[in-house]
Amino acid sequence: MNIGKLYQVKKYYWFLYPSKDVAAHVATLRDPDFNVADSFAAIPTTAPIATAVVATAATARYCSKYFNCNVNVSYISPKSIFVFLEQDEKVIKVLTTNGEVGWIYLAELYKNDIEEITV
């Protein structure tokens, strides 16, 4: 990814964390049976759109409480555009078209869902 470039989400809902520390912590979450971090990175839209939105909003609320965030965890919807501002290992700082600044955990499993665009 290139700083200052525009990127678009293809088909997943990506969680937007309020700080680099929270996003970096998410990247470290592991369970013996599955990668918990991927569950807190993005949610696919394989379910009907209304179901995916409800699941994403509920998970964002859960994350806000779980990580004791002063600012709530939000999310970036499919087809949304953002500007890439900064990267620290597996977390990236973005500015959304809604004016939100936050951090995304760029999970290996889902990273191909984000593509650079030109206008």
FITI-57231 format. One record per residue: residue in one letter; chain; z, y, x of N, C-alpha, C in turn; residue number from 1. Coordinates in pm, whole numbers, plus 50000, padded with zeros to 5 digits. Atoms other than C-alpha are relative to their C-alpha. Example, Ala and Ser with C-alpha at 12.3 -4.5 7.8 and 13.67 -1.06 7.14 Angstrom:
residues 2
   residuo   cadena    n.zz    n.yy    n.xx   ca.zz   ca.yy   ca.xx    c.zz    c.yy    c.xx   num
         A        A   50000   49881   50089   50780   49550   51230   50000   50120   50090     1
         S        A   49994   49881   49918   50714   49894   51367   50073   50109   49923     2
//
This chain:
residues 119
   residuo   cadena    n.zz    n.yy    n.xx   ca.zz   ca.yy   ca.xx    c.zz    c.yy    c.xx   num
         M        A   50000   49882   50084   50000   50000   50000   50000   50124   50089     1
         N        A   50014   49876   49923   49929   50353   50115   50075   50115   49933     2
         I        A   49922   49886   50051   50165   50648   50074   49906   50107   49947     3
         G        A   50076   49892   50061   50031   50917   49842   49884   49953   49912     4
         K        A   50111   50055   50080   49776   50687   49675   50048   49964   49859     5
         L        A   49972   50040   50138   49755   50608   49303   49985   49849   49986     6
         Y        A   50004   50143   50027   49827   50255   49184   50017   49978   49850     7
         Q        A   49988   50033   50141   49798   50089   48846   50054   49858   49986     8
         V        A   49947   50131   50036   49995   49800   48700   49898   49933   49908     9
         K        A   50100   50070   50082   49762   49538   48552   50061   49944   49871    10
         K        A   49955   50068   50122   49961   49316   48314   50149   49969   49993    11
         Y        A   49857   50027   50005   50333   49301   48398   50079   50127   49971    12
         Y        A   49903   49891   50013   50631   49517   48310   50085   49995   50127    13
         W        A   49925   49993   49874   50792   49629   48638   50127   50080   49979    14
         F        A   49873   49927   50010   51159   49729   48657   50003   50113   50102    15
         L        A   49991   49881   49916   51216   50076   48797   50148   50029   50021    16
         Y        A   49859   49985   49968   51553   50093   48971   50029   50142   50048    17
         P        A   49970   49860   49970   51731   50428   49015   50026   50030   50148    18
         S        A   49974   49974   49858   51807   50381   49385   49943   49888   50087    19
         K        A   50049   50098   49903   51679   50204   49693   50104   49890   50019    20
         D        A   49894   50100   49980   52017   50030   49731   49998   49893   49892    21
         V        A   50003   50097   50110   51996   49867   49389   49876   49912   50011    22
         A        A   50123   50078   49988   51633   49761   49435   50008   49903   50118    23
         A        A   49986   50086   49882   51711   49622   49782   50098   49885   49971    24
         H        A   49905   50105   50038   52008   49430   49638   49931   49895   49913    25
         V        A   50075   50092   50086   51782   49278   49372   49918   49905   50086    26
         A        A   50086   50081   49913   51553   49154   49650   50077   49888   50069    27
         T        A   49920   50103   49932   51842   48949   49795   50055   49893   49907    28
         L        A   49941   50094   50096   51940   48765   49476   49930   49865   50007    29
         R        A   50054   50136   49993   51893   48390   49508   50093   49906   49924    30
         D        A   49928   50106   50068   51999   48082   49317   49944   49871   50057    31
         P        A   50054   50125   49943   51968   47722   49440   49879   49947   49924    32
         D        A   50108   50057   50081   51730   47641   49154   49877   50090   49984    33
         F        A   50116   49911   50014   51509   47951   49136   50030   50135   50063    34
         N        A   49988   49869   49938   51446   48296   49278   50038   50102   49893    35
         V        A   49951   49905   50099   51660   48527   49065   49934   50135   50017    36
         A        A   50059   49869   49972   51507   48832   49232   49870   50019   49924    37
         D        A   50127   49989   50072   51167   48759   49079   50022   50030   49852    38
         S        A   49969   49975   50141   51328   48762   48734   50035   50146   49976    39
         F        A   49964   49860   50012   51449   49116   48800   49897   50093   50065    40
         A        A   50108   49919   49944   51120   49237   48949   49903   50041   49890    41
         A        A   50102   49973   50102   50871   49205   48664   50006   49894   49892    42
         I        A   50009   50093   50113   50817   49042   48326   49854   49993   49958    43
         P        A   50139   50014   50041   50476   48898   48238   49981   50029   49851    44
         T        A   50030   49970   50140   50308   48992   47912   49931   49882   49933    45
         T        A   50060   50117   50060   50219   48636   47821   50046   49982   49855    46
         A        A   49950   50004   50138   50431   48666   47506   49929   50110   49921    47
         P        A   50055   49888   50077   50315   48883   47217   50060   50132   50049    48
         I        A   49961   49872   49941   50336   49249   47322   50136   50049   49949    49
         A        A   49872   49954   50053   50628   49330   47089   50115   49921   50061    50
         T        A   49897   50085   49940   50828   49037   47228   50021   50039   50146    51
         A        A   49989   49962   49859   50753   49140   47587   50073   50133   50015    52
         V        A   49932   49869   49992   50866   49500   47523   50148   49984   49972    53
         V        A   49859   50021   50033   51191   49387   47360   50072   49929   50115    54
         A        A   49939   50073   49888   51263   49139   47642   50016   50089   50122    55
         T        A   49994   49909   49885   51186   49401   47907   50109   50104   49981    56
         A        A   49897   49899   50027   51404   49668   47744   50140   49940   50007    57
         A        A   49869   50067   49997   51691   49421   47700   50040   49967   50144    58
         T        A   49971   50032   49860   51666   49307   48062   50033   50126   50079    59
         A        A   49970   49873   49931   51659   49669   48183   50141   50047   49967    60
         R        A   49862   49963   50039   51978   49741   47984   50101   49910   50071    61
         Y        A   49912   50094   49932   52138   49428   48127   50014   50036   50148    62
         C        A   49999   49963   49858   52041   49529   48483   50082   50127   50023    63
         S        A   49926   49874   49987   52183   49878   48430   50149   49973   50002    64
         K        A   49857   50033   50006   52521   49729   48338   50040   49911   50117    65
         Y        A   49969   50095   49894   52510   49444   48590   50015   50069   50135    66
         F        A   49998   49931   49872   52436   49675   48883   50081   50130   49995    67
         N        A   49913   49884   50017   52667   49947   48746   49928   50130   50040    68
         C        A   50084   49885   49966   52391   50209   48766   50046   50126   49927    69
         N        A   49971   49871   50063   52472   50574   48701   49882   50045   49915    70
         V        A   50123   49972   50074   52112   50617   48587   49944   49865   49958    71
         N        A   50047   50129   50051   51969   50340   48368   49875   49951   50070    72
         V        A   50122   50064   49953   51713   50096   48495   49896   50018   49890    73
         S        A   50108   49988   50097   51381   50163   48325   49889   49904   50042    74
         Y        A   50109   50089   49963   51042   49997   48350   49867   50073   49989    75
         I        A   50137   49950   50003   50674   50064   48407   49918   49898   49921    76
         S        A   50078   50088   50088   50443   49920   48141   49863   49966   50059    77
         P        A   50137   50032   49958   50109   49745   48192   49906   50117   49977    78
         K        A   50102   49894   50001   49817   49982   48256   50056   50135   50044    79
         S        A   49941   49874   49954   50061   50249   48381   49956   50031   50143    80
         I        A   50041   49953   49868   49976   50455   48688   50120   50066   50066    81
         F        A   49894   49934   49924   50212   50569   48962   49948   50038   50138    82
         V        A   50030   49961   49863   50203   50735   49303   50100   49929   50091    83
         F        A   49916   50068   49901   50338   50536   49597   50055   50105   50096    84
         L        A   49937   49897   49918   50590   50753   49785   50059   49951   50131    85
         E        A   49926   50047   49882   50779   50536   50033   50018   49849   49989    86
         Q        A   49972   50144   50002   50843   50174   50135   50108   49968   50101    87
         D        A   49897   50052   49909   51143   50000   50288   50004   49849   49977    88
         E        A   50015   50145   50011   51066   49632   50342   49937   49963   49867    89
         K        A   50058   50049   50125   51019   49480   49994   50022   50093   49881    90
         V        A   49980   49905   50110   51109   49787   49788   49916   50124   50023    91
         I        A   50084   49881   49988   50885   50083   49714   50050   50108   49905    92
         K        A   49963   49884   50082   50960   50430   49583   49873   50053   49936    93
         V        A   50118   49955   50074   50725   50556   49313   50033   50119   49912    94
         L        A   49994   49892   50098   50660   50856   49092   49904   49960   49889    95
         T        A   50083   50043   50112   50535   50759   48746   49933   50121   49935    96
         T        A   50067   49893   50073   50304   50960   48522   50094   50065   49898    97
         N        A   49899   49942   50088   50612   51019   48303   50099   50087   50076    98
         G        A   49912   49917   49918   50779   51203   48591   50125   49930   50051    99
         E        A   49885   50076   49951   51026   50927   48672   49979   49962   50146   100
         V        A   50001   50045   49861   51111   50859   49035   50098   49884   50009   101
         G        A   49913   50116   49988   51252   50518   49115   49944   49901   50100   102
         W        A   50032   50102   49903   51231   50203   49320   49963   49869   49931   103
         I        A   50046   50129   50050   51046   49878   49251   50023   49896   50109   104
         Y        A   49995   50114   49908   51123   49543   49411   49864   49934   49992   105
         L        A   50136   50052   49995   50777   49424   49515   50003   49850   50030   106
         A        A   49988   50146   49987   50817   49049   49455   49866   49940   50041   107
         E        A   50122   50069   49954   50565   48828   49635   49925   49937   49884   108
         L        A   50059   50070   50113   50505   48637   49314   49911   50090   49915   109
         Y        A   50070   49910   50091   50380   48946   49128   49921   50112   50069   110
         K        A   50055   49882   49933   50252   49186   49396   49850   50022   49977   111
         N        A   50143   49983   50028   49884   49121   49312   49975   50067   49866   112
         D        A   50012   49932   50130   49954   49282   48973   49984   50150   50017   113
         I        A   50011   49857   49975   49947   49626   49134   49878   50025   50086   114
         E        A   50123   49974   49925   49613   49766   49248   49980   50150   50021   115
         E        A   50031   49861   49971   49506   50090   49412   49882   50043   49914   116
         I        A   50110   49946   50082   49286   50311   49196   49956   50134   50057   117
         T        A   50051   49867   49966   49073   50619   49249   49962   50071   49872   118
         V        A   50037   49922   50121   49011   50898   49001   49892   50100   50033   119
//
